[in-house]
Amino acid sequence: MPGVVASVRFASPTRGGDLVAVLASNTWAAMQGRDALALEWDDGQAFTMSSDEIESAYRALAGTPGRPVTQRGDAAARLDEAAQVIEADYVVPYLAHAAMEPLNCVVDLQDDHCTIHNGEQWQTLDQQLVGELLGLAPEQITIHQLYAGGSFGRRANPVSDYVLEAAAIARAARAQGRGAPIKMVWSREDDTRGGHYRPLNVHRARLGLDEAGKPVAWQQRIVGQSILTGTALESMVKDGIDPTSVEGIADLPYAVPALNVELHSPSDIGVPVQWWRSVGHTHTAFSTESLIDEAAVAAGQDPYRYRRELLAEHPRWRGVLDLAAEQAGWTSDLAPGGEGVKRGRGIAIHQSFSSYVAQVAEVSVDAENRLKVERVVCALDCGVAVNPDVIRAQMEGGIGFALAAALHSEITLDGGQVVQSNFNDFQVLRLDEMPRIEVHIVASGEPPTGVGEPGVPPLAPAVTNAIHAATGRRIRRLPIGDQLGA
């Protein structure tokens, strides 16, 4: 085809088996050439489960004891004695990173050196693994870091998948006598269907309350794939516990006398997974902040004050909680909506990357059950605020990113293949869906901490808690989608 130079077959460094790359003088010609390839694939060893089958298997696992993560008191015994027990399953789906710039990488391979141009998040690991693939020492690998159009964790892949793929293509091309630098470009469909995803997780939780409505026992089982197992970072997994699976719940700050957390990390699920902006906090915050809200309502108490009382030993948590509630006008009534419109306000709080974030979401649900997130008030304690404008921008971006996932986004599998392909069916946030956002920064003399990711975790539970306040309906699985009309 015009512009096509060659096709090369090469052994995949991370996927197993062989792949084929089309080399061309420009991206469009390469994509047209690839579409014209006649290939036969052997899928005899392929993973073939659907999302529904995975979730069903996870729910069954959640009914069995897992590896102990946190054992504070005897939650099972205290639950048997509780005056009231809340039981709930929370489910979050696989998620793509969906950065505006699909994955790409330039590799210039010479006999004794390799130069890489890439939007890097993990230079050291990429340098190490590319060197191992090519038989070169780390000092023979030069990486030029470029700014990328988004990443959200995808360019910090624990197995350096797309960087190794580019290096493998360059090596295969050299074996054919083609030594020019290779610029590998994934299409949007490649990025959506052939990527690494935030793991699907099922949380099974039980929370016991005493006669006064105070928590006495919290038991939670998490079922989801490990991100670290089978990677160069597997040494971080201790006693079978991947810390990225349980962060945000293992050290729950609420004053609950008995807290038992257990983990199942299935090893027979063949879906590539990795961190997604805020990693394990993306699902643990949704489960914990939904459950504590359910407890407040069951106890007949205000969700903000209920949390505040349980955080008496944690002044920085209380600080952002108070600031968000004050700035949101928590104690005042929301202005009524139009005819048939229900309005509600929800609150959530979470700590990640050593920063504390509380968010209050205001939502409206019209007579046709259409949801609109009207306003989000965010309070943040990240220590010394080095650049307040950057901090606000990161919070605003994180809230928009998280809201897309809460409302719309999910990766589903049918026969082991990803169903979604592009932004038409893996929907990101539209301009008219963006709420008004206010960011308030706590004045602090503590050391500065993270702001790129902590804005994400509290958003989904703040929104779903607001939906309950407006409609009386609990949302226990994401995305929200059309659940309000079901």
C-alpha positions as CSV (number, residue, x, y, z in Angstrom):
1,M,0.0,0.0,0.0
2,P,1.3,3.6,-0.6
3,G,3.5,4.7,2.2
4,V,4.0,1.2,3.7
5,V,7.6,0.1,4.0
6,A,7.3,-3.3,5.6
7,S,5.5,-5.6,8.1
8,V,7.5,-7.3,10.8
9,R,6.5,-10.2,13.0
10,F,8.0,-10.1,16.5
11,A,7.8,-11.9,19.8
12,S,5.7,-9.9,22.2
13,P,7.8,-9.1,25.4
14,T,4.7,-9.0,27.7
15,R,1.7,-10.5,26.0
16,G,3.0,-14.0,25.0
17,G,3.0,-15.2,21.4
18,D,3.8,-13.2,18.3
19,L,2.5,-9.8,17.1
20,V,2.8,-8.0,13.7
21,A,3.7,-4.3,13.2
22,V,3.4,-2.4,10.0
23,L,6.1,0.1,9.3
24,A,5.3,3.1,7.1
25,S,6.4,6.6,6.3
26,N,3.4,8.1,8.2
27,T,0.9,7.1,10.8
28,W,-2.1,7.0,8.5
29,A,-0.4,4.8,6.0
30,A,0.7,2.4,8.8
31,M,-2.9,2.2,10.1
32,Q,-4.3,1.6,6.6
33,G,-1.7,-1.1,6.0
34,R,-2.4,-2.8,9.3
35,D,-6.2,-2.8,8.5
36,A,-5.3,-4.6,5.2
37,L,-3.3,-7.4,6.8
38,A,-4.6,-10.9,6.5
39,L,-3.8,-12.6,9.8
40,E,-4.9,-15.8,11.5
41,W,-4.7,-15.8,15.3
42,D,-4.5,-18.8,17.6
43,D,-6.8,-18.0,20.5
44,G,-6.8,-21.6,21.9
45,Q,-5.2,-20.4,25.1
46,A,-7.1,-17.1,25.3
47,F,-8.9,-15.9,28.4
48,T,-12.6,-16.0,27.6
49,M,-14.5,-14.9,30.7
50,S,-17.0,-12.1,30.5
51,S,-17.3,-9.2,33.0
52,D,-20.5,-10.7,34.5
53,E,-18.8,-14.1,35.0
54,I,-15.8,-12.4,36.7
55,E,-18.1,-10.5,39.0
56,S,-20.1,-13.6,39.8
57,A,-16.9,-15.5,40.7
58,Y,-15.8,-12.5,42.8
59,R,-19.1,-12.4,44.7
60,A,-18.7,-16.1,45.5
61,L,-15.1,-15.5,46.8
62,A,-16.4,-12.6,48.9
63,G,-18.4,-15.2,50.8
64,T,-15.3,-17.0,52.0
65,P,-12.5,-15.9,54.3
66,G,-9.6,-14.1,52.6
67,R,-6.0,-13.3,53.7
68,P,-6.1,-11.1,56.8
69,V,-5.1,-7.5,56.3
70,T,-6.2,-5.7,59.4
71,Q,-7.2,-7.6,62.6
72,R,-8.3,-5.1,65.2
73,G,-10.5,-6.8,67.7
74,D,-13.0,-9.6,66.8
75,A,-15.4,-8.1,64.3
76,A,-17.3,-11.3,63.8
77,A,-18.2,-11.6,67.5
78,R,-19.1,-8.0,67.8
79,L,-21.3,-8.2,64.8
80,D,-23.3,-11.0,66.4
81,E,-23.9,-8.7,69.4
82,A,-24.7,-5.6,67.4
83,A,-28.1,-3.9,67.7
84,Q,-28.2,-3.3,64.0
85,V,-26.1,-4.6,61.1
86,I,-25.7,-3.0,57.7
87,E,-24.6,-5.4,54.9
88,A,-23.6,-4.2,51.4
89,D,-21.7,-5.2,48.3
90,Y,-19.9,-2.4,46.5
91,V,-18.7,-3.1,42.9
92,V,-16.4,-1.0,40.7
93,P,-15.6,-2.0,37.1
94,Y,-12.4,-2.2,35.0
95,L,-11.4,1.2,33.8
96,A,-9.2,2.4,31.0
97,H,-7.0,5.4,31.5
98,A,-8.4,7.1,28.4
99,A,-5.7,9.8,28.2
100,M,-6.2,12.3,25.3
101,E,-2.9,11.1,23.8
102,P,-2.9,7.4,23.0
103,L,0.3,5.5,23.8
104,N,3.3,6.1,21.6
105,C,7.1,5.9,21.9
106,V,10.1,6.5,19.7
107,V,13.0,4.0,19.7
108,D,16.3,4.6,17.9
109,L,18.2,1.3,18.3
110,Q,21.9,1.1,17.4
111,D,24.4,-1.8,17.9
112,D,25.6,-0.7,21.3
113,H,23.0,1.9,22.3
114,C,19.3,2.6,22.4
115,T,17.7,6.1,22.6
116,I,14.1,6.4,23.6
117,H,11.8,9.4,23.4
118,N,8.7,8.9,25.6
119,G,6.2,10.6,27.9
120,E,7.8,9.0,30.9
121,Q,6.4,8.2,34.4
122,W,8.9,5.5,35.3
123,Q,12.3,6.1,33.7
124,T,14.3,3.7,35.9
125,L,12.1,0.7,35.4
126,D,11.8,1.3,31.6
127,Q,15.5,1.7,31.3
128,Q,16.1,-1.5,33.2
129,L,13.6,-3.7,31.4
130,V,14.5,-2.4,27.9
131,G,18.1,-3.1,28.7
132,E,17.3,-6.7,29.7
133,L,15.2,-7.2,26.5
134,L,18.0,-5.9,24.2
135,G,21.0,-7.3,26.1
136,L,22.3,-3.8,26.9
137,A,23.5,-2.3,30.2
138,P,21.3,0.5,31.7
139,E,23.9,3.1,30.9
140,Q,23.5,2.1,27.2
141,I,19.8,3.2,27.3
142,T,19.2,6.9,27.0
143,I,15.6,8.2,27.7
144,H,14.4,11.6,26.7
145,Q,11.4,12.5,28.7
146,L,8.6,14.4,26.8
147,Y,5.4,15.9,28.1
148,A,2.4,13.7,27.3
149,G,-1.2,14.4,26.8
150,G,-2.3,12.7,30.0
151,S,-1.3,9.4,31.5
152,F,-3.1,8.9,34.9
153,G,-0.7,6.0,35.7
154,R,-0.7,4.3,32.3
155,R,2.8,5.4,31.4
156,A,4.1,3.9,34.7
157,N,3.3,0.4,33.6
158,P,4.8,-2.2,36.0
159,V,6.0,-4.4,33.1
160,S,6.9,-1.5,30.7
161,D,4.6,-3.0,28.2
162,Y,4.4,-0.5,25.4
163,V,8.0,0.7,25.7
164,L,9.2,-2.9,25.5
165,E,6.9,-3.4,22.5
166,A,8.4,-0.4,20.7
167,A,11.9,-1.7,21.4
168,A,11.0,-5.2,20.2
169,I,9.6,-3.8,16.9
170,A,12.9,-1.8,16.4
171,R,14.9,-4.9,17.0
172,A,12.8,-6.9,14.6
173,A,13.1,-4.2,12.0
174,R,16.9,-4.1,12.3
175,A,16.9,-7.8,11.8
176,Q,15.3,-7.1,8.4
177,G,17.9,-4.5,7.6
178,R,15.8,-1.5,8.5
179,G,17.7,0.6,11.0
180,A,15.7,3.8,11.0
181,P,14.2,5.0,14.3
182,I,10.8,3.5,15.0
183,K,7.9,5.7,16.2
184,M,5.3,3.3,17.5
185,V,1.7,4.7,17.7
186,W,-1.3,2.9,19.2
187,S,-4.7,3.9,17.9
188,R,-7.4,4.9,20.2
189,E,-8.9,1.5,19.8
190,D,-5.6,-0.2,20.6
191,D,-5.4,2.0,23.7
192,T,-8.9,1.1,24.8
193,R,-9.0,-2.6,23.9
194,G,-5.4,-3.7,24.4
195,G,-4.4,-1.8,27.5
196,H,-4.0,-2.4,31.2
197,Y,-6.9,-1.5,33.4
198,R,-7.9,-0.4,36.9
199,P,-9.0,-3.8,38.3
200,L,-12.6,-4.7,38.8
201,N,-13.2,-5.0,42.5
202,V,-16.0,-6.4,44.7
203,H,-16.2,-5.3,48.3
204,R,-18.4,-7.1,50.8
205,A,-18.9,-5.1,54.0
206,R,-20.7,-5.6,57.3
207,L,-21.0,-2.8,59.8
208,G,-22.5,-3.3,63.3
209,L,-24.0,-0.5,65.3
210,D,-24.9,-0.3,69.0
211,E,-28.2,1.0,70.4
212,A,-26.9,4.6,70.1
213,G,-26.0,4.1,66.4
214,K,-22.3,4.1,67.0
215,P,-20.1,1.6,65.0
216,V,-18.9,-1.4,67.1
217,A,-17.6,-3.7,64.3
218,W,-16.5,-3.3,60.7
219,Q,-15.8,-6.4,58.5
220,Q,-14.8,-6.0,54.9
221,R,-13.6,-8.5,52.2
222,I,-12.1,-7.2,49.0
223,V,-11.8,-9.3,45.9
224,G,-9.7,-8.0,43.0
225,Q,-6.6,-8.7,41.0
226,S,-3.2,-7.7,42.3
227,I,-1.4,-5.0,40.3
228,L,2.1,-6.0,41.6
229,T,2.1,-9.8,41.4
230,G,4.1,-11.0,38.4
231,T,5.9,-7.7,37.9
232,A,9.3,-6.3,38.8
233,L,7.7,-4.9,42.0
234,E,6.4,-8.2,43.3
235,S,8.7,-7.9,46.4
236,M,6.2,-5.3,47.6
237,V,3.6,-8.0,48.1
238,K,3.9,-9.3,51.7
239,D,2.2,-12.4,52.9
240,G,0.1,-12.4,49.8
241,I,-1.2,-8.9,50.4
242,D,-0.7,-6.3,47.6
243,P,-0.7,-3.0,49.5
244,T,-2.2,-1.2,46.5
245,S,-5.3,-3.4,46.8
246,V,-6.1,-2.4,50.4
247,E,-4.8,1.2,50.8
248,G,-7.5,3.4,52.2
249,I,-9.2,0.6,54.2
250,A,-6.3,-1.1,55.9
251,D,-5.8,1.9,58.1
252,L,-9.3,3.2,58.4
253,P,-9.4,6.2,60.7
254,Y,-12.9,6.0,62.0
255,A,-13.2,5.0,65.7
256,V,-14.5,1.5,65.4
257,P,-13.5,-0.9,68.2
258,A,-13.3,-4.0,65.9
259,L,-12.0,-3.7,62.3
260,N,-11.3,-6.9,60.3
261,V,-10.2,-6.5,56.6
262,E,-9.5,-9.5,54.4
263,L,-8.3,-9.8,50.8
264,H,-8.7,-12.2,47.9
265,S,-6.4,-11.6,44.9
266,P,-7.5,-14.1,42.2
267,S,-4.6,-15.2,40.0
268,D,-6.6,-16.9,37.3
269,I,-8.1,-13.8,35.7
270,G,-6.2,-13.0,32.5
271,V,-7.0,-9.2,32.3
272,P,-3.9,-7.0,32.4
273,V,-4.2,-4.6,35.3
274,Q,-2.3,-1.6,36.7
275,W,-2.8,1.5,38.7
276,W,-5.3,4.2,37.7
277,R,-5.2,7.7,39.1
278,S,-5.1,7.2,42.9
279,V,-4.7,3.4,42.6
280,G,-6.4,1.4,45.4
281,H,-8.0,4.5,46.9
282,T,-10.3,4.6,43.8
283,H,-12.3,1.7,45.1
284,T,-11.7,1.7,48.8
285,A,-12.9,5.2,49.2
286,F,-16.2,4.4,47.4
287,S,-16.9,1.5,49.7
288,T,-15.9,3.0,53.0
289,E,-17.5,6.4,52.5
290,S,-20.7,4.9,51.1
291,L,-20.9,2.5,54.1
292,I,-20.2,5.1,56.8
293,D,-22.9,7.2,55.1
294,E,-25.3,4.3,55.3
295,A,-24.5,4.0,59.0
296,A,-25.2,7.6,59.7
297,V,-28.6,7.4,58.0
298,A,-29.4,4.1,59.8
299,A,-28.5,5.8,63.1
300,G,-30.7,8.8,62.3
301,Q,-27.8,11.2,62.5
302,D,-26.3,13.9,60.2
303,P,-23.7,12.3,57.9
304,Y,-21.2,15.2,58.5
305,R,-21.5,15.2,62.3
306,Y,-21.5,11.4,62.4
307,R,-18.2,11.3,60.6
308,R,-16.8,14.2,62.7
309,E,-17.5,12.4,66.0
310,L,-15.8,9.2,64.8
311,L,-12.7,11.3,63.8
312,A,-12.1,12.9,67.2
313,E,-8.5,11.5,67.3
314,H,-7.6,12.8,63.8
315,P,-7.5,16.6,63.7
316,R,-6.4,16.9,60.1
317,W,-9.2,14.7,58.9
318,R,-11.6,16.9,61.0
319,G,-10.1,20.0,59.6
320,V,-10.9,19.3,56.0
321,L,-14.3,17.9,56.9
322,D,-15.2,21.0,58.8
323,L,-13.9,23.3,56.0
324,A,-15.8,21.5,53.2
325,A,-19.1,21.5,55.3
326,E,-18.8,25.1,56.2
327,Q,-18.0,26.3,52.6
328,A,-20.8,24.2,51.2
329,G,-23.3,25.6,53.6
330,W,-24.0,22.1,54.9
331,T,-26.4,23.3,57.7
332,S,-28.5,25.3,55.3
333,D,-31.3,24.0,53.1
334,L,-30.6,23.6,49.4
335,A,-32.6,25.9,47.1
336,P,-35.5,24.0,45.7
337,G,-35.3,22.8,42.1
338,G,-37.8,23.2,39.3
339,E,-41.0,21.2,39.1
340,G,-40.4,17.5,39.7
341,V,-36.7,18.1,40.5
342,K,-35.2,16.5,43.6
343,R,-32.0,17.9,45.1
344,G,-29.6,16.5,47.5
345,R,-26.2,17.0,49.2
346,G,-23.6,14.4,50.0
347,I,-20.3,14.4,51.7
348,A,-17.2,12.1,51.7
349,I,-13.6,12.3,53.0
350,H,-10.4,10.4,52.2
351,Q,-6.7,10.5,52.8
352,S,-4.3,9.4,50.0
353,F,-0.7,10.3,49.2
354,S,-0.5,11.9,52.7
355,S,-3.1,14.5,51.8
356,Y,-6.5,14.9,53.3
357,V,-9.5,15.7,51.1
358,A,-13.2,16.2,51.9
359,Q,-15.8,16.9,49.2
360,V,-19.4,17.9,49.3
361,A,-21.5,17.3,46.1
362,E,-24.8,18.8,45.3
363,V,-27.0,17.0,42.8
364,S,-30.4,17.3,41.1
365,V,-32.5,14.5,39.7
366,D,-35.4,15.6,37.4
367,A,-38.8,14.0,36.9
368,E,-37.3,11.7,34.2
369,N,-34.5,10.5,36.6
370,R,-31.8,12.5,34.8
371,L,-28.9,13.2,37.1
372,K,-26.9,16.5,37.2
373,V,-24.0,17.1,39.5
374,E,-24.4,20.8,40.1
375,R,-21.6,21.7,42.5
376,V,-18.6,20.2,44.3
377,V,-17.0,21.9,47.2
378,C,-13.5,20.5,47.9
379,A,-11.3,21.1,51.0
380,L,-7.7,20.0,51.0
381,D,-4.9,19.7,53.5
382,C,-1.7,19.0,51.6
383,G,0.7,20.6,54.1
384,V,2.5,23.8,52.9
385,A,0.7,25.0,49.7
386,V,3.7,25.7,47.5
387,N,1.7,26.8,44.5
388,P,-2.0,27.2,45.3
389,D,-3.0,27.7,41.6
390,V,-1.5,24.4,40.7
391,I,-3.2,22.7,43.6
392,R,-6.6,24.0,42.6
393,A,-6.1,23.0,39.0
394,Q,-5.1,19.5,40.1
395,M,-8.2,19.2,42.4
396,E,-10.5,20.5,39.6
397,G,-8.9,18.0,37.1
398,G,-9.1,15.1,39.5
399,I,-12.8,15.8,40.2
400,G,-13.7,16.0,36.5
401,F,-11.7,12.8,35.9
402,A,-13.4,11.0,38.8
403,L,-16.8,12.2,37.8
404,A,-16.5,10.7,34.3
405,A,-15.8,7.3,35.8
406,A,-18.6,7.7,38.4
407,L,-21.2,8.7,35.8
408,H,-20.3,6.7,32.7
409,S,-17.0,4.8,32.3
410,E,-16.5,1.1,32.5
411,I,-14.6,-1.5,30.5
412,T,-16.6,-4.7,30.0
413,L,-15.6,-8.0,28.6
414,D,-17.5,-10.4,26.3
415,G,-15.8,-13.7,25.7
416,G,-12.6,-12.3,27.1
417,Q,-12.5,-9.4,24.6
418,V,-13.0,-5.7,25.5
419,V,-16.3,-4.4,24.2
420,Q,-15.5,-0.7,24.3
421,S,-13.4,0.9,21.6
422,N,-13.3,4.7,21.7
423,F,-14.9,7.7,23.4
424,N,-18.2,6.9,21.8
425,D,-18.6,3.9,24.1
426,F,-16.0,4.7,26.8
427,Q,-17.5,8.1,27.6
428,V,-15.4,10.8,29.3
429,L,-17.0,13.8,30.9
430,R,-18.7,16.3,28.5
431,L,-18.4,20.0,29.0
432,D,-22.1,20.4,30.0
433,E,-21.6,17.8,32.7
434,M,-18.8,19.6,34.5
435,P,-20.1,21.0,37.9
436,R,-19.1,24.2,39.5
437,I,-16.1,23.5,41.7
438,E,-14.7,25.3,44.7
439,V,-11.4,24.4,46.1
440,H,-10.4,25.5,49.6
441,I,-6.9,24.9,50.9
442,V,-6.2,24.4,54.6
443,A,-3.4,26.7,55.8
444,S,-0.7,24.4,57.2
445,G,2.9,24.3,58.2
446,E,3.2,20.5,57.6
447,P,5.5,19.2,54.9
448,P,3.9,19.4,51.4
449,T,2.3,16.3,50.1
450,G,0.6,15.0,47.0
451,V,-2.1,16.8,45.0
452,G,-2.1,15.0,41.6
453,E,-4.2,12.1,42.7
454,P,-6.0,12.8,46.1
455,G,-8.8,14.8,44.4
456,V,-10.2,11.6,42.8
457,P,-11.2,9.2,45.6
458,P,-13.9,11.1,47.5
459,L,-15.8,12.3,44.4
460,A,-17.8,9.1,43.6
461,P,-19.1,8.5,47.2
462,A,-19.9,12.2,47.7
463,V,-22.1,12.0,44.5
464,T,-23.8,8.7,45.4
465,N,-24.4,9.9,48.9
466,A,-26.0,13.0,47.5
467,I,-28.2,10.9,45.2
468,H,-29.4,9.1,48.3
469,A,-30.2,12.4,50.1
470,A,-32.2,13.5,47.0
471,T,-34.0,10.3,46.1
472,G,-33.6,7.8,49.0
473,R,-31.9,5.4,46.6
474,R,-28.5,3.9,47.4
475,I,-26.0,3.4,44.5
476,R,-23.6,0.6,45.4
477,R,-22.0,-0.1,42.0
478,L,-20.2,2.2,39.5
479,P,-20.8,3.7,37.1
480,I,-24.1,5.2,38.0
481,G,-25.2,5.1,34.4
482,D,-28.9,4.6,34.1
483,Q,-29.5,3.0,37.5
484,L,-31.7,5.9,38.6
485,G,-34.1,5.0,35.8
486,A,-34.1,1.3,36.4
